């Protein structure tokens, strides 16, 4: 399924989160946090009253979870991260306990697509977990996911890791599919670490900013047709929280799958949708890499006839920062979309534009820096 946080991307079929949790509880006797099927962990007061001690040694298998932890002031408790964890800057130098099994830095999107397909078909993992390093850290909390096998180590890998650890850490499963669920993950992490008040404050701030955008776009007569492209070769639509971001920002993406997995779409589907705005956001890529991958579009028959291309409203964005990772910066991502969709209503007040997005030069394949 195409909601992932690394440069590894592909559809995959997953067992349910409940299956993973049930297996972990049965085999390891660990305390699983973040599953609504587990009575005690679903009670928000438990961490506060001391039933669940506040986690002190955290290992994150997710870039978004790493961002959340740092936003909650937990950077000093992060003892292990993934090779993809690059934000905020304070995580640089943290011990990397998860590596990619593929040399993605030298691979094109088509090569990644084919290699991931082959490994999943053969039952091979896409990640290598440094079990020795994790054992040495002796974490009391592991942050992971079971949304997608290509996002990060998920259910199978975590169960195998738990079997090797002498003491069983709590596991916080972060598997959001909507913006509301992203905020809920923030709240659960705050409860597991004694940072409930800070989590609540961050959530209130995020909701206030999103509500302001929604209020400003509620009366717009023109909601442009948007196509958010989550993979270039082959084309994938957006999924999960991104269609919601587009809707809040005052656009509509009927090719996207609201709260569901993104899927492949054909070029004919794109042409029929005739998007007025194209936002290129390949998961795992920043603006520079997205620009480098985007010169292939001219090969598609009718590309120059798309309304978005004719008007020069084709944008490459920093997917890693604002769209692919279900973390705090989806709020900024929604603000960025609002600026791209309704530039006269919304200014972009984030990082310099050239780092956040690039705009096409009247739709030509080479994307130029936005003014």
Buried (B, 14 or more C-beta within 10 A) or exposed (E): BBBBBBBBBBBBEBBEBEEBBBBBBEEBEBBBBBBEEBEEBEBEEBBEEEEBEBBBBBBBBBBBBBBBBBBBEBBEBBBBBBBBBBBEEEBEEBBBBBEBBBEBEEBBBBBBBEBBEEBBEEEEBBBBBBBEBBBEBEBBBBBBBBBBBBBBBBBBBBBBBBEEBEEBBBBBBBBBBBBEBBBBBBBBBBBBBBBBEBBBEBBEEBBEBBEBBBEBBEEEEEBBBBBBBBBBBEBBBBBBBBBBBBBBBBBBBEBBBBBEBBBEBEEEBBBEBEBBBBBBBBBBBBBEBBBEBBEBBEEBEEBBEBBBBEBBBBBBBBBBBBBBBBBBBBBBBBBBBBBBBBEEBBEBEBBEBEEBBBBBBEBBBEBEEBE
